[in-house]
């Protein structure tokens, strides 16, 4: 982190002493077997916290932690490639950086489905060749969520290295809260089925856009949130766009919201009743 930012307490942790997540052989086998067990949407994407929040069906479960087994020292849960004091930035690349362009965006929520502003997100990953830069801060950077809890990261698709599937490391922390150290994964990766640390609950929604890819993921931190007596319920934020309406002519690329969820038009058409975005994945793509 840079010297101009105000870091959260680095001594805080999501785990009390003696309660670090232990990964048993049975747990490793289970992780490999449930690679397809994450909740899916009709369009093929993984359900996001913003979707669960829009239904109002009780508190959200916190994002699970994931121990990076690359590290031979168990207490260092982030693995051997983490470096403190990363620069504050939302882009980890330049126009000449080799690799497949990738943007990752989403929101940070608390347990009561309300967004968290000013949450710290510290990302680090391998380059396109599967190597981590330990000399400088390439492919490392931290940022803070906006007032609506949103974040956006510009990077590349990380390369592979022995024993692991593709992943992006991240530390997430609400202001004054505990640190969640976890990883984000890519769907449809062959190594997801052989990487014992892979967790389907940490899959991003990823789609191809031009010569690059776009990923989305919502973090849910174990933060209690109790609205004040006069505070109206908070709807989950969505991407910019107009509300879907029957009778409207839509063009490919148009963005709308429906049921608190953002969608992108795939084919030009005139909307009619019954063709609501979640019902016609051939016309609308979530995200």
C-alpha positions in Angstrom: 0.0 0.0 0.0 1.2 3.5 -0.6 2.1 5.9 2.1 -0.7 8.3 1.1 -3.4 5.8 2.0 -4.8 4.9 5.4 -4.3 1.2 5.8 -6.7 -0.9 7.9 -5.2 -2.7 10.9 -2.9 -5.4 9.4 -3.0 -7.3 12.6 -6.7 -8.1 12.3 -7.6 -11.5 11.0 -10.8 -13.4 10.2 -9.6 -16.2 12.4 -9.1 -16.4 16.1 -5.8 -18.0 17.4 -6.1 -21.8 17.1 -9.1 -21.6 14.7 -7.3 -21.4 11.4 -9.0 -23.3 8.7 -7.6 -26.8 8.5 -7.7 -28.7 5.2 -8.0 -32.4 5.6 -7.4 -35.0 3.0 -11.2 -35.6 3.0 -11.8 -31.9 2.5 -9.3 -31.8 -0.4 -11.1 -34.6 -2.2 -14.4 -33.0 -1.6 -13.2 -29.7 -3.1 -12.2 -31.5 -6.2 -15.5 -33.4 -6.5 -17.8 -30.4 -6.0 -16.3 -28.4 -8.9 -19.7 -28.0 -10.5 -21.7 -27.5 -7.3 -21.8 -23.7 -7.2 -25.3 -22.2 -7.7 -25.9 -21.3 -11.3 -28.2 -19.0 -13.2 -30.2 -19.8 -16.3 -27.7 -18.1 -18.5 -24.8 -20.2 -17.2 -23.3 -17.7 -14.7 -22.7 -18.2 -11.0 -25.2 -16.6 -8.7 -23.9 -13.4 -7.2 -24.5 -11.8 -3.7 -26.4 -8.9 -5.4 -28.9 -11.4 -6.7 -29.5 -13.0 -3.3 -29.7 -9.6 -1.7 -32.5 -8.5 -4.1 -34.7 -11.4 -3.0 -34.6 -10.3 0.7 -34.3 -13.9 1.9 -32.3 -13.3 5.0 -28.7 -12.5 5.7 -25.9 -13.5 3.2 -23.3 -16.1 4.0 -19.8 -14.6 4.2 -17.3 -15.4 1.4 -15.4 -18.5 2.4 -11.7 -18.3 3.1 -9.2 -20.3 1.0 -5.7 -21.3 2.2 -3.1 -21.2 -0.5 -1.3 -24.5 -0.1 1.8 -23.2 -2.0 3.0 -21.9 1.4 4.9 -24.4 3.5 4.3 -22.3 6.6 0.6 -22.8 7.6 0.2 -19.5 9.6 0.9 -17.5 6.4 -2.5 -18.1 4.9 -1.9 -15.8 1.9 0.8 -18.1 0.4 4.5 -17.3 -0.4 3.9 -14.7 -3.0 2.1 -12.0 -1.0 4.0 -8.6 -0.5 2.8 -5.8 1.8 2.7 -2.2 0.9 1.3 -2.6 -2.6 0.6 0.6 -4.5 -2.9 2.1 -4.5 -4.2 1.6 -8.1 -7.1 0.0 -9.9 -5.1 -1.0 -13.0 -2.2 -3.5 -12.8 -1.3 -3.2 -16.5 -0.1 -0.8 -19.2 -1.1 -0.9 -22.9 2.0 -2.9 -23.7 1.5 -5.6 -20.9 1.4 -9.0 -22.6 -1.6 -11.3 -21.9 -5.3 -11.5 -22.3 -7.0 -8.3 -21.0 -9.2 -8.9 -18.0 -11.5 -6.6 -15.9 -12.9 -7.8 -12.6 -15.7 -5.8 -11.1 -18.3 -6.3 -8.4 -19.4 -5.2 -4.9 -18.5 -5.7 -1.3 -21.5 -6.5 1.0 -22.0 -7.1 4.7 -24.1 -10.0 6.1 -27.3 -7.9 5.9 -27.0 -7.4 2.1 -25.9 -3.8 2.4 -22.9 -2.5 0.5 -19.7 -1.5 2.3 -18.0 1.7 1.3 -14.3 2.2 1.8 -13.5 -1.6 2.0 -9.9 -2.5 1.3 -9.2 -4.9 -1.6 -5.6 -5.9 -2.1 -5.0 -8.0 -5.3 -2.0 -9.9 -6.4 -1.5 -12.5 -9.2 0.8 -14.2 -11.6 1.8 -12.8 -15.0 0.8 -14.4 -18.3 3.7 -16.9 -17.9 2.6 -17.9 -14.4 5.3 -16.0 -12.5 5.0 -13.7 -9.5 7.1 -10.6 -9.3 8.8 -10.5 -5.9 11.3 -7.8 -6.7 8.8 -5.0 -7.5 5.1 -4.6 -7.5 4.0 -5.8 -10.9 0.5 -7.3 -10.8 0.0 -6.0 -7.3 -2.2 -3.2 -6.1 -4.9 -2.2 -3.6 -8.0 -0.1 -3.8 -11.0 1.0 -1.8 -14.7 0.4 -2.7 -16.8 3.4 -3.7 -19.8 4.7 -1.8 -22.0 2.1 -3.3 -19.6 -0.7 -2.4 -18.4 -1.2 -6.0 -14.9 -2.0 -7.2 -13.2 -2.5 -10.6 -9.8 -4.0 -11.4 -8.0 -3.9 -14.8 -5.5 -6.7 -15.3 -4.8 -9.7 -17.4 -5.8 -13.4 -17.2 -3.1 -14.9 -14.9 -1.0 -17.7 -16.3 -0.7 -21.2 -15.0 2.1 -22.7 -12.8 2.6 -26.2 -11.6 0.0 -27.6 -9.2 -2.6 -24.7 -9.4 -5.5 -23.7 -11.6 -5.9 -20.0 -12.7 -6.6 -17.7 -9.7 -6.3 -14.2 -8.4 -5.4 -13.6 -4.8 -7.1 -10.9 -2.7 -7.3 -9.6 0.8 -10.6 -7.9 1.6 -11.3 -5.9 4.8 -14.1 -3.6 5.9 -13.0 -0.4 7.7 -11.8 -1.5 11.1 -12.8 -5.1 10.4 -10.9 -8.4 10.1 -9.0 -9.4 7.0 -10.4 -12.0 4.7 -7.7 -13.7 2.6 -9.1 -15.6 -0.4 -8.8 -16.4 -4.1 -11.0 -15.9 -7.2 -11.3 -18.6 -9.8 -12.2 -18.9 -13.5 -15.0 -21.2 -14.7 -14.5 -24.0 -17.2 -10.8 -24.3 -16.4 -9.5 -28.0 -16.8 -7.4 -27.7 -13.7 -10.4 -26.7 -11.5 -11.1 -30.5 -11.2 -7.5 -31.3 -10.1 -6.6 -28.3 -7.9 -7.3 -29.5 -4.4 -7.7 -25.9 -3.2 -10.3 -24.9 -5.8 -13.5 -23.8 -4.2 -16.6 -23.4 -6.5 -18.0 -20.8 -4.2 -15.2 -18.5 -5.3 -15.9 -18.8 -9.0 -16.2 -15.5 -10.9 -18.7 -14.9 -13.7 -16.5 -14.5 -16.8 -17.5 -13.7 -20.3 -15.5 -13.0 -23.5 -15.6 -9.4 -24.7 -13.7 -8.5 -27.8 -10.1 -9.7 -27.4 -10.4 -9.8 -23.6 -12.6 -11.1 -20.8 -14.8 -9.6 -18.1 -15.3 -11.1 -14.7 -17.6 -10.2 -11.9 -17.7 -11.3 -8.2 -19.4 -10.0 -5.0 -17.6 -10.3 -1.7 -19.6 -10.8 1.4 -17.6 -9.9 4.6 -18.6 -11.2 8.0 -19.7 -7.8 9.1 -22.9 -7.3 11.1 -25.2 -4.6 9.7 -28.2 -3.3 11.5 -30.2 -0.5 9.8 -31.3 2.4 11.9 -35.0 2.8 12.8 -35.5 5.4 10.2 -33.2 4.0 7.5 -35.0 2.6 4.5 -34.0 -0.8 3.2 -31.0 -0.7 0.8 -31.4 -2.3 -2.6 -28.3 -3.9 -4.0 -26.4 -1.7 -6.5 -26.5 -2.6 -10.2 -24.6 -1.6 -13.2 -25.7 1.5 -15.1 -28.7 1.0 -17.4 -32.4 1.7 -17.8 -35.1 -0.5 -16.4 -36.4 -3.1 -18.8 -39.8 -2.3 -20.3 -42.1 -4.2 -22.6 -42.6 -2.6 -26.1 -39.1 -1.1 -26.1 -36.8 -1.7 -29.0 -33.4 -2.8 -27.8 -30.1 -2.9 -29.7 -27.2 -5.3 -29.1 -25.1 -3.9 -26.3 -27.9 -2.0 -24.6 -27.9 -2.4 -20.8 -31.0 -2.7 -18.6 -31.9 -3.7 -15.0 -34.6 -6.1 -14.1 -35.4 -7.3 -10.6 -32.4 -5.5 -9.3 -30.0 -7.3 -11.7 -28.1 -5.8 -14.6 -28.4 -7.4 -18.1 -26.7 -6.7 -21.5 -28.7 -7.2 -24.8 -27.2 -9.9 -27.1 -29.6 -9.5 -30.1 -31.6 -6.5 -31.3 -35.3 -7.1 -30.7 -38.5 -5.5 -29.5 -39.4 -6.5 -26.0 -42.7 -8.2 -25.3 -44.3 -9.5 -22.1 -42.8 -12.9 -21.4 -39.4 -12.0 -22.8 -38.1 -10.6 -19.5 -34.3 -10.8 -19.4 -34.1 -13.7 -17.0 -36.5 -15.7 -19.2 -34.6 -15.3 -22.5 -30.9 -16.0 -22.1 -30.6 -15.9 -25.9 -31.5 -12.2 -25.9 -30.1 -11.1 -22.5 -26.8 -11.8 -20.7 -26.6 -11.1 -17.0 -23.8 -8.7 -16.0 
